[in-house]
Structure formats: C-alpha cells, structure tokens
Amino acid sequence: VLSLSKHRGEGKLFQSLPLKHNLRKSENKIDVYQVAGNLRNSHWHWELYKQGSSTLVVYYGRLLNFSGMLEQFEDSDGTVSLGINISSFMLTIDQIKERAENLHRIRNR
C-alpha cells in the first residue's frame, strides 16, 4: 500500500490517499486502487502501448465516495458523479501532457 499525502499551509495534512497498486509489467499495465478514506474503492488503470518512437498512454478509471455532501445532490442519471469523473480525468491528462512536453524540451536541449 502506497500512501500519498498532500500538505497545504504550515504542514497541515490536506489529503491522504492510501493506494494499492499492481504493476503488470509483461502487459505494460498499471492498476491503482484507493483502499480507504475519501475516494475508497476508486480505481485507475494505465495502459502503455509502443507506437513507433512514441508511447500511447490509455488512462481510465472511476472515482467513488468523493464527498458525502455532493452525493446528496446526485440525480438518477449520476450527473454529479459523471461531472466529477470527467473533470478529474481531463485535469490529469492535461498534467500528464504538460509533464511529457517539459521532459521532451529538457531532453532536447
């Protein structure tokens, strides 16, 4: 179990994410599961595919148990859950893209 912590301000704990991960190296896949706390039972999956000199990254998952308060506003179509999942994945993909572009620039100096 891997525990990630994010701190805000003067060392106060903002968020703790106890994660369990499974690296399936022969398949070029990584599975990550939230094991406790906020987002418990959420999961993320990464698949890496060689594409010539590049790598295609496929990233998907589902956030669950994100907020008791927000879950009170959920409708029968799951609009709140869908919106939170889509926005979190868009943010993650944007950050991955930015990080990859920065690494590419550094390596090609």
N, C-alpha and C positions, 0 to 999 in steps of 0.2 A: 504494500500500500504506500503510495506516494502522497505526501501531504503538501499542498501548495498554500502559502499564506500571502496575503496582500495587506500591506500596512498603510495607514493614512495618518498624517499628522505626526505626533510625537510617539511613534512606536506602538500606537494602539491597534489592536487587531481589527481589521475591517472585514476580512472574509477568509475562511479556511476551507479548503477543498480537499478532503481525503479521497484520493483517486486510486483505483486499481487499474493497472494496465497489462495488456497481453500483447507482446511483440511476436508476430507471426512472420519471422524473417524470411522463411522459404517462400511465403506468399506475398511478401512486400506489403504487409498489412499491420496496422496497429489498432487495437480496440482499447478504449478508455471508458471506465465506469465510475460514477460517483457513488461511493459506498455509504455515506452518512451525511447528516446535516442538510443544509439547503441544497437543493438540486439532487437529493438522494434518488437513486435509480435512473438518473440521466445517463446517457451514453453517447459516445462519439466514435467514429470509425474513420480511419485514414487508409487509403489505398494508393500505392505509388506504382506508376507504370512508366517504363523507359520508352521514350518517343524520340528516336534518333539521338541527338546530343542534348535533349531536354528530358524533363520528367513531368508527366501528367500527375497531378495530385487530385484525388477524389476524396472529398470530405463530407461526411453526413452524420447525423445523429439526432437526438431528441432531448430537449430539456424538459424535466418533470419537477414537480414540487418546488417551483421557483418562488412563490410567495402566497401565503395563506390569504392575504388581503386581496391580491389580484385575482386569485381563484374564485373569490366571491362574485366577481363581475363576469365570469365565464358564461357564455351562452351555449346553447345546444350544438352549435356548429364549431365550437372550440376556437372562436375568433381571437381571444386573448392569447391562448397558447400558441396558435399559429403565428400571430404577430411577433411574439417574443422569440420564438424559434427562428423565424426568418430574419429578423433584425440582428440577432446574435450571430447567426451564420454569415450574414453579409459583413458584419464588423470583423469577424475572424478572417474571412477570405481577404478582405481589404488589408488587414495587418500582415497576413502571410505574403501577399503580393508586394507590399511596401518593403518588407524584410528581404525578400528574394531580390528585388531590384537594387536595394542598398548593397547586399552582398555581391551582386554582379558588378556593380560600379567599383567596389573596393578591389575585387579580384582583377579587374581590367585596367587598373591604373598603370 
